[in-house]
Amino acid sequence: MNIIKIFIQILIVGLFLYSKLLPYKDKLNPQYRSIFDFFNSVFSPIFNSLKTIIQPFQVGVGLAVDMTQVLLLIIFLMLLNFL
């Protein structure tokens, strides 16, 4: 059980870093690029499938927030709570 919790915690940190580094992925050093690519391979299929279900949340005129990352974070936090 502890290994699963640690893995979920790593995914939460990876999700945070992924969201922060996504706009700058082309500028990453090769060492960090490989770590980013790993998390991209994990999160991209999830985000693509969730985007068909979850629509962006309109927060202003021409401004919307992608809720897929928030939903995934909530799922990870709930998993940590129930394990």
ZAMARGU-4260 file (C-alpha; in steps of 0.2 Angstrom, whole numbers, plus 5000, padded with zeros to 4 digits):
<rodrens>
0) 5000/5000/5000 | 5014/5012/5004 | 5022/5009/4987 | 5006/5014/4979 | 5004/5030/4989
5) 5022/5035/4985 | 5019/5032/4966 | 5003/5043/4967 | 5013/5056/4976 | 5026/5056/4962
10) 5012/5057/4950 | 5005/5073/4959 | 5022/5081/4959 | 5025/5076/4941 | 5008/5083/4936
15) 5013/5100/4944 | 5030/5100/4935 | 5022/5095/4919 | 5009/5109/4919 | 5023/5122/4923
20) 5036/5115/4910 | 5024/5112/4896 | 5026/5129/4888 | 5045/5127/4889 | 5047/5109/4884
25) 5058/5114/4869 | 5071/5123/4880 | 5073/5109/4892 | 5091/5101/4894 | 5091/5083/4888
30) 5092/5075/4905 | 5076/5084/4911 | 5068/5082/4893 | 5068/5063/4896 | 5059/5065/4913
35) 5047/5077/4905 | 5044/5065/4890 | 5040/5051/4903 | 5027/5061/4911 | 5020/5067/4895
40) 5018/5049/4889 | 5008/5046/4905 | 4998/5062/4906 | 4994/5065/4887 | 4983/5050/4884
45) 4973/5054/4900 | 4971/5072/4896 | 4966/5068/4878 | 4952/5056/4884 | 4946/5068/4897
50) 4945/5083/4885 | 4931/5074/4876 | 4921/5073/4892 | 4926/5089/4901 | 4924/5106/4893
55) 4935/5121/4897 | 4928/5132/4911 | 4924/5150/4905 | 4932/5162/4917 | 4931/5178/4907
60) 4929/5185/4889 | 4939/5174/4878 | 4947/5166/4893 | 4944/5148/4899 | 4953/5136/4911
65) 4957/5118/4905 | 4949/5108/4919 | 4957/5091/4915 | 4973/5094/4925 | 4962/5100/4940
70) 4951/5084/4938 | 4966/5073/4938 | 4973/5081/4953 | 4957/5078/4962 | 4957/5060/4957
75) 4975/5058/4963 | 4971/5066/4980 | 4955/5055/4982 | 4965/5040/4979 | 4978/5045/4992
80) 4964/5048/5004 | 4956/5031/5001 | 4971/5020/5001
</rodrens>
